[in-house]
Amino acid sequence: MDITFNVKNLKKVMSQLNRLEKDMEPDFQEIVKGGAQLIRGEAIKSIQQGAKSGIVYEKYNPRRSHRASAPGEAPASDTGNLVSKILIKQKDKNNTQVESGANYSAFLEYGTSKMQPRPFMLPAFEKSKKPIAEATFKRVKRKIEELVKWVILQLLYKQQSIMHC
């Protein structure tokens, strides 16, 4: 048994798919910006609110006690400088970067020969990947559903036009 079918208006379908790609560009740009903001927020939260179990020591000017982070924990906030230097930079319309501009950020993130790492950027990225992917999937799904509805409406309109003639 053979089943034969013909596809008509393939160029029109491809044109609609190309339109979908162009229509998605603002959505993707919004997701990139929102994802960067999410990563930044997670990094800041881990520094300001995460549990710290390192040593307690006295600091001066101003005089205060400070509990440091233990190896593997996010750094403990002290002056707020590290948090204030976590910034989002828009490189171009599709490329956004989250960076920590404190001159000691890399030492905290990766450690040194005398200090174990206190990562805060990579864990923030890892924690944010799934919500960013889910947001992307939801946007793409919604746009495809809109396109399918539009195509169905076009088909129904053409079918009604044929029936009325």
NORLIN-V704340 format. One record per residue. N is the residue number from 0. RES is the residue in one letter. SS is DSSP state (@ for helix, = for strand, . for the rest). Layout:
n=<N & N>
res=<RES & RES>
ss=<SS & SS>
//
This chain:
n=<0 & 1 & 2 & 3 & 4 & 5 & 6 & 7 & 8 & 9 & 10 & 11 & 12 & 13 & 14 & 15 & 16 & 17 & 18 & 19 & 20 & 21 & 22 & 23 & 24 & 25 & 26 & 27 & 28 & 29 & 30 & 31 & 32 & 33 & 34 & 35 & 36 & 37 & 38 & 39 & 40 & 41 & 42 & 43 & 44 & 45 & 46 & 47 & 48 & 49 & 50 & 51 & 52 & 53 & 54 & 55 & 56 & 57 & 58 & 59 & 60 & 61 & 62 & 63 & 64 & 65 & 66 & 67 & 68 & 69 & 70 & 71 & 72 & 73 & 74 & 75 & 76 & 77 & 78 & 79 & 80 & 81 & 82 & 83 & 84 & 85 & 86 & 87 & 88 & 89 & 90 & 91 & 92 & 93 & 94 & 95 & 96 & 97 & 98 & 99 & 100 & 101 & 102 & 103 & 104 & 105 & 106 & 107 & 108 & 109 & 110 & 111 & 112 & 113 & 114 & 115 & 116 & 117 & 118 & 119 & 120 & 121 & 122 & 123 & 124 & 125 & 126 & 127 & 128 & 129 & 130 & 131 & 132 & 133 & 134 & 135 & 136 & 137 & 138 & 139 & 140 & 141 & 142 & 143 & 144 & 145 & 146 & 147 & 148 & 149 & 150 & 151 & 152 & 153 & 154 & 155 & 156 & 157 & 158 & 159 & 160 & 161 & 162 & 163 & 164>
res=<M & D & I & T & F & N & V & K & N & L & K & K & V & M & S & Q & L & N & R & L & E & K & D & M & E & P & D & F & Q & E & I & V & K & G & G & A & Q & L & I & R & G & E & A & I & K & S & I & Q & Q & G & A & K & S & G & I & V & Y & E & K & Y & N & P & R & R & S & H & R & A & S & A & P & G & E & A & P & A & S & D & T & G & N & L & V & S & K & I & L & I & K & Q & K & D & K & N & N & T & Q & V & E & S & G & A & N & Y & S & A & F & L & E & Y & G & T & S & K & M & Q & P & R & P & F & M & L & P & A & F & E & K & S & K & K & P & I & A & E & A & T & F & K & R & V & K & R & K & I & E & E & L & V & K & W & V & I & L & Q & L & L & Y & K & Q & Q & S & I & M & H & C>
ss=<. & . & . & . & . & . & . & . & . & @ & @ & @ & @ & @ & @ & @ & @ & @ & @ & @ & @ & @ & @ & @ & @ & @ & @ & @ & @ & @ & @ & @ & @ & @ & @ & @ & @ & @ & @ & @ & @ & @ & @ & @ & @ & @ & @ & @ & . & . & . & . & . & . & . & = & = & = & = & . & . & . & . & = & = & = & = & . & . & . & . & . & . & . & . & . & . & . & . & . & @ & @ & @ & @ & . & = & = & = & = & = & = & = & . & . & = & = & = & = & = & = & . & . & . & . & @ & @ & @ & @ & @ & @ & . & . & . & . & . & . & . & . & . & . & @ & @ & @ & @ & @ & @ & @ & @ & @ & @ & @ & @ & @ & @ & @ & @ & @ & @ & @ & @ & @ & @ & @ & @ & @ & @ & @ & @ & @ & @ & @ & @ & @ & @ & @ & @ & @ & @ & @ & @ & @ & @ & @ & @ & .>
//
